[in-house]
Amino acid sequence: MSSLYPEINSEWKNVLSDEFDKPYFQQIFKQIDNESLNFPVYPPRNLIFNAFNKTPFSKVSVVIIGQDPYHGPGQAHGLCFSVPDGIRKPPSLVNIFKEIHADLGLPVPTHGNLEKWTTQGVFLLNATLTVRENKAGSHQKFGWETFTNQVIRVLSEKKNDLIFLLWGNFAQAKRVFIDESKHHILSAAHPSPLSAYNGFFGCRHFSKTNEILVKTGKRQIDWRI
């Protein structure tokens, strides 16, 4: 893997080694470099692979798939739905915490940093890993989904009994890359205020995830942050 790219955890580097030398992957970073000449790009370059570095391949037990990094200043830090300490919680994350409270009775956190989940095996993957400031979806044609679709395929092929939380139509479209005979899929509406009342609230995905983890001999997730 070229030193021009941000560092990525050695386990992920090994299982994804074929991708890094492909022309499409090299093109992604050429486009990011060009974009960065004229616009702020989020997350910071050293955090583009934060989800991979926080949750090594061998530790993944739960996968949450987001679409795009947050595009406001200071919001994105390479983990889907999460924001760094000191940043106001975005509406979708507020609704995630509401559902956790309703499902498990846990208090609603004062911050939105989900790093504690990642250290327990929750892989917080955005389908697109970068974005231009204040322009949602601006890097969706850069080629990131070729890479992240392969990430999902590799997880499906090389691991067993993963739990995929697919919220909203975009995430649910990724189920074609998942072998449902060996993994568990929990689907619901997206937690966005536009759709949360259409099936995200009441989905109980957090308790259901822990029930599956127990049945498969794995440690439950402590959803408190």
Backbone torsions as a table, in degrees:
resi	resn	phi	psi	omega
1	MET	NA	129.8	-175.7
2	SER	-63.5	145.7	176.7
3	SER	-68.8	-8.8	177.4
4	LEU	-71.4	-19.3	-178.4
5	TYR	-92.5	153.5	175.1
6	PRO	-62.1	152.8	-179.7
7	GLU	-66.3	142.1	177.1
8	ILE	-131.5	144.4	-177.7
9	ASN	-47.2	140.3	-173.2
10	SER	-62.6	-33.2	178.1
11	GLU	-65.0	-45.6	177.9
12	TRP	-66.3	-38.0	179.1
13	LYS	-59.4	-37.1	-179.0
14	ASN	-70.5	-49.0	-174.8
15	VAL	-75.6	-18.3	-179.9
16	LEU	-110.0	15.2	-170.7
17	SER	-56.4	-32.9	-178.3
18	ASP	-66.8	-25.1	-174.5
19	GLU	-76.9	-33.7	-167.1
20	PHE	-68.8	-23.8	-179.5
21	ASP	-97.2	0.1	-179.9
22	LYS	-74.1	145.4	-178.2
23	PRO	-55.1	-38.7	-177.2
24	TYR	-61.5	-37.8	-177.6
25	PHE	-69.8	-41.6	176.8
26	GLN	-62.9	-35.9	-179.9
27	GLN	-66.6	-34.6	178.2
28	ILE	-53.8	-48.8	-175.0
29	PHE	-76.2	-25.0	171.6
30	LYS	-64.5	-41.6	179.1
31	GLN	-67.2	-39.0	177.3
32	ILE	-62.9	-44.0	179.7
33	ASP	-61.4	-42.2	178.5
34	ASN	-65.0	-42.7	179.6
35	GLU	-62.8	-39.8	-176.2
36	SER	-66.8	-17.7	178.2
37	LEU	-68.4	-26.3	-173.3
38	ASN	-120.8	-19.0	-175.0
39	PHE	-141.4	150.4	168.7
40	PRO	-64.9	139.9	178.0
41	VAL	-121.1	135.3	-178.6
42	TYR	-119.0	151.3	-7.0
43	PRO	-72.9	176.1	174.1
44	PRO	-54.0	148.9	-173.0
45	ARG	-52.6	-40.0	-177.1
46	ASN	-71.6	-8.2	-179.9
47	LEU	-110.7	5.7	-178.6
48	ILE	-57.8	-39.6	-179.6
49	PHE	-103.9	30.2	-177.0
50	ASN	-59.4	-40.5	-179.7
51	ALA	-59.8	-39.3	-179.9
52	PHE	-70.7	-36.4	-178.5
53	ASN	-77.0	-31.1	178.9
54	LYS	-77.2	-31.0	-176.7
55	THR	-127.8	89.8	178.5
56	PRO	-57.3	155.8	-176.1
57	PHE	-52.2	-43.7	-176.1
58	SER	-67.1	-19.9	-175.3
59	LYS	-93.7	-11.5	-173.9
60	VAL	-66.5	127.1	173.2
61	SER	-128.1	-23.8	-179.8
62	VAL	-132.8	138.0	179.3
63	VAL	-123.2	123.3	172.5
64	ILE	-111.8	128.4	-175.3
65	ILE	-109.9	120.5	173.4
66	GLY	-105.0	177.8	-174.6
67	GLN	-100.3	-50.2	-166.4
68	ASP	-148.4	145.5	174.1
69	PRO	-64.3	154.5	170.0
70	TYR	-60.1	144.2	-172.4
71	HIS	-111.9	10.6	175.3
72	GLY	-91.5	157.2	-179.4
73	PRO	-56.4	129.1	174.3
74	GLY	79.4	-3.4	-174.8
75	GLN	-80.8	-46.7	-171.4
76	ALA	-81.8	132.6	172.3
77	HIS	-138.9	31.1	169.7
78	GLY	84.0	10.8	178.4
79	LEU	-126.2	124.4	-176.1
80	CYS	-62.4	140.4	179.5
81	PHE	70.5	-15.5	-174.6
82	SER	-89.2	150.5	171.1
83	VAL	-129.9	152.7	179.1
84	PRO	-65.3	163.0	174.1
85	ASP	-54.7	140.9	177.0
86	GLY	87.6	-4.1	178.3
87	ILE	-102.7	135.5	-178.8
88	ARG	-59.0	139.2	-179.7
89	LYS	-68.2	126.1	175.8
90	PRO	-69.1	160.4	-173.9
91	PRO	-57.1	-40.9	179.9
92	SER	-63.0	-39.0	179.6
93	LEU	-69.1	-37.6	174.8
94	VAL	-56.5	-42.7	-179.3
95	ASN	-71.2	-32.9	174.6
96	ILE	-60.8	-44.6	180.0
97	PHE	-66.9	-35.0	176.1
98	LYS	-61.6	-42.3	-179.6
99	GLU	-68.7	-38.5	176.9
100	ILE	-62.4	-40.8	178.5
101	HIS	-63.5	-45.1	-179.5
102	ALA	-67.6	-36.8	-175.6
103	ASP	-77.6	-45.2	-171.1
104	LEU	-116.8	-8.0	-179.6
105	GLY	76.0	13.3	-179.6
106	LEU	-77.7	147.2	178.7
107	PRO	-65.4	148.0	177.1
108	VAL	-72.3	125.2	-176.5
109	PRO	-68.5	158.7	178.4
110	THR	-87.6	-11.9	-179.6
111	HIS	-129.6	175.8	-176.5
112	GLY	-122.8	23.2	-178.7
113	ASN	-86.6	114.3	-174.7
114	LEU	-95.4	17.1	-177.1
115	GLU	-58.0	-31.1	-179.8
116	LYS	-62.7	-32.2	175.8
117	TRP	-65.2	-42.2	-174.0
118	THR	-63.4	-32.8	-178.9
119	THR	-74.2	-10.1	178.4
120	GLN	-103.0	5.1	176.9
121	GLY	104.4	11.1	177.2
122	VAL	-91.7	112.4	-177.3
123	PHE	-90.6	112.7	-173.2
124	LEU	-99.7	85.0	-170.8
125	LEU	-99.9	122.0	166.8
126	ASN	-87.4	142.5	178.8
127	ALA	-67.7	-34.9	173.9
128	THR	-113.6	130.9	-169.0
129	LEU	-98.6	-4.2	177.4
130	THR	-141.2	165.3	179.9
131	VAL	-158.3	150.7	173.1
132	ARG	-79.9	145.0	179.5
133	GLU	-53.7	131.6	174.0
134	ASN	62.0	22.4	178.8
135	LYS	-139.6	86.8	-178.8
136	ALA	-57.3	139.0	176.1
137	GLY	75.8	6.8	-172.6
138	SER	-67.7	-20.9	179.7
139	HIS	-109.9	17.1	-176.8
140	GLN	-70.3	-17.2	178.7
141	LYS	-103.3	11.2	-179.2
142	PHE	-75.9	-17.5	-176.9
143	GLY	111.9	1.5	-177.5
144	TRP	-59.5	-37.5	-175.7
145	GLU	-69.2	-26.6	172.5
146	THR	-59.2	-42.1	179.7
147	PHE	-70.8	-50.9	-174.4
148	THR	-72.3	-28.0	172.4
149	ASN	-63.3	-38.3	177.5
150	GLN	-67.8	-35.3	175.0
151	VAL	-57.2	-46.7	179.9
152	ILE	-64.0	-43.2	178.2
153	ARG	-59.1	-45.6	-177.8
154	VAL	-64.6	-42.0	175.5
155	LEU	-59.1	-44.6	-178.8
156	SER	-64.5	-41.6	-175.3
157	GLU	-73.9	-40.1	-168.3
158	LYS	-99.0	-7.9	-179.3
159	LYS	-125.3	169.3	179.6
160	ASN	-130.5	151.6	173.4
161	ASP	57.4	34.9	170.2
162	LEU	-75.8	154.6	175.7
163	ILE	-113.5	118.1	179.2
164	PHE	-102.4	121.4	175.6
165	LEU	-98.3	110.5	-175.4
166	LEU	-111.8	105.5	-175.1
167	TRP	-107.6	114.8	178.8
168	GLY	90.9	164.2	-174.8
169	ASN	-61.4	-37.5	-177.7
170	PHE	-62.5	-50.4	-179.4
171	ALA	-65.7	-38.5	-177.9
172	GLN	-65.4	-24.9	176.8
173	ALA	-66.3	-17.4	-179.3
174	LYS	-79.1	-7.6	-176.5
175	ARG	-65.4	-18.0	177.4
176	VAL	-64.3	-18.4	-179.9
177	PHE	-94.5	1.9	-173.4
178	ILE	-112.7	130.1	175.8
179	ASP	-80.4	103.3	-174.3
180	GLU	-74.8	-6.9	176.7
181	SER	-79.1	-14.6	-177.4
182	LYS	-128.4	-1.7	-179.9
183	HIS	-130.3	173.1	-176.8
184	HIS	-119.7	130.1	179.6
185	ILE	-118.0	127.2	172.9
186	LEU	-115.0	119.2	-177.0
187	SER	-113.1	145.7	177.1
188	ALA	-158.6	171.2	172.4
189	ALA	-62.6	161.9	177.0
190	HIS	-70.6	145.8	-179.9
191	PRO	-74.1	1.1	175.6
192	SER	-54.7	146.7	176.1
193	PRO	-55.8	-22.6	179.8
194	LEU	-73.3	-21.3	-172.8
195	SER	-136.1	-7.5	-172.9
196	ALA	-57.8	-33.8	-178.6
197	TYR	-79.0	-3.4	179.8
198	ASN	-96.7	18.0	175.7
199	GLY	138.2	-5.5	173.0
200	PHE	-79.5	-50.6	176.3
201	PHE	-63.5	127.8	-178.3
202	GLY	93.1	-0.7	-178.0
203	CYS	-71.5	-24.5	178.0
204	ARG	55.3	35.2	-178.0
205	HIS	-64.9	-24.4	-174.7
206	PHE	-77.4	-42.5	174.4
207	SER	-71.8	-36.9	178.8
208	LYS	-63.6	-39.6	176.7
209	THR	-59.0	-46.3	-178.8
210	ASN	-66.2	-34.5	176.8
211	GLU	-62.5	-42.5	179.1
212	ILE	-67.0	-42.2	179.5
213	LEU	-58.8	-43.0	178.8
214	VAL	-63.1	-44.3	-179.0
215	LYS	-63.3	-28.9	-178.1
216	THR	-99.1	12.8	173.5
217	GLY	76.8	23.2	-179.3
218	LYS	-110.4	164.3	-179.6
219	ARG	-76.4	137.5	176.4
220	GLN	-64.9	156.6	174.2
221	ILE	-87.1	131.2	169.4
222	ASP	-86.9	104.2	-173.2
223	TRP	-77.0	-2.1	175.0
224	ARG	-71.5	143.8	176.2
225	ILE	-120.2	NA	NA
